[in-house]
Amino acid sequence: MYAVPSDSFLLYFRDTAGQEQFHTISTSYFRGARGFVLVYDITNSDSFQGITSWMKDIHEKADDEVDIVLLGNKCDKETERVIPKHRGEKLAWEYGIPFFETSATDNINIEDAFSVLVKEILDKNSCILCDLDVVDLNESKKKRTCCQL
């Protein structure tokens, strides 16, 4: 459970670790998803290259208005880095999505990244509620006849 002032809700996560064997199954979870966290390993160039494929799948199979955050994980392993930070920033900029370098091991930027995603989702949903037709129950009722609207 993630709490925001005056609101509480559940977040459900599906972690496929980007493994190709789960690719078909994981895309079935795209329908109805409100947000995605795409994670690559800064010590593994294959995981970085896989982000483009995941973005393509999201754009093809998910709703148009989903929010996405890109994470370059394992920033605690600087000596093993093969993907420079600027490449992650550039990729996120190209897709118009937020980017964070994170460390799940050292808990670096994890909460910040998820907070940004949740805030974006909530902001979109509050705008949807603003667009609903509002009926004024105090409005005077006009008598209608069969030929008059």
N, C-alpha and C positions, 0 to 999 in steps of 0.2 A: 504494500500500500504506500502510496506517495501522497503526502498532504500538502495542500496549498491553502493559504488562509481562507477560511470559510468554505472550503470544498475538500471532499475526499473522493477518491476513485481508485479503481484497480487498474494496474498495468499488467498485461499479459505479454510474455516474451517467448519467442520461438527462436532458439539458438541452433543453427545447423552447422556452425563453424565453417561455413562456406564450402563444405565438402560436396563434390559433384554427385556423389551417390544419393544425396538428399535433395538435389536441385529440383526435381519434378515435384516432390512432396512439398517442399518449402514454397514454391510458387502458388500452390493451392491456398496457402495462408494469406496471400496478398489481398484477396477480395475482402473488403471490409476493414482492412488495416488502416489505421490513422497515421502511423508513423513508422519509420525504419531507422535503425542504427546500423550503418555499414561500417565494418571494422576491418582494417588491414593491419598486418604485422610489419612494423618498420624494419624488421630484420629479414624479411622475405619478399623478394620482388614479385613472385608469382601471386601472392595474396593482394598486392597493390594492383597488379594488372587485372585481377578478377573483379575489381570494383566496377569497371566499365560494363562488364557483362551483367552484374547485378543491377546497375542503374538502368540498363536497357530493359531488363525483365520488369523492374518496377514501373517504368513508363508504359510498358505494353500491357501489364496485367493488374496493376493496382489502380485505385481511383486517381483522378487527375490532381486532386488537391491534397495528396499525402505530404507529410513533412518528413524530411530526411536529414540525418546528421552523419557526418563522416568522421570516423575516429582512426587515428594512426596509433595503434596500441604498442606497448612495450617500450615507451620512452625511457624507462629505467635501464634499458640495455643500449645505451648510447655507443658503447664501443663495438657493438655488433650491427649497428645501423647500416642499412643499404639504401633506404629510401630517405632522401633529405626532406626536412620539414617543408621546405618551399614547394616540393612536388605535391604534397598533400594539400597544402594551401591553394595551389594553382588549380588542382583538380576540383576542389570544393568550390572555388570561385567560378570555374567554368560551368558547374551545375547549379550555381546559386544556392548553395547549402552551407550551413555552419560546419566548421572544422575544429577539432580538438586533437592534440596529442595527449594520449592517456597512458596510464599504467594501472592495469587491474591489480598487479602485485602490490604496488605501493599506494594504491588508491589516489592517483593523481588525475584530476579533472573528470573523474567518473560522474560525480554528482552534478557538476556544472554542465556536462554534456546532456545528461538526462533532463536536467532542469530546463535547459533551452528547448529541447524537443517537446517536453510537456507544455511549456508556456506557449509555444507555437501552435500546438494542437488545441489548447484551450482558447487561445485568441481566435482561431478560426471558428471554433464551435460557438463562441459567444457572438460572433458576427452572423452566423447562420440564424441564431435565435433572434437577432435584431431584424432580420429580413422577413420574418413570419408576418402574415397579415394579422393585424390586431383588431379585434372587434370591441367597440365601445358599447358596453351594456347599458349605459345611461343615455345613449342616443335615442331621440324620439322615434317611435315606430310610425312609418307611413302606411296607411291602409292601401293595399294593392287590390286591384281588380284583375280579371282575366286578361284584359286588353291593355293594362297600364303597368309599366315597370317602374 
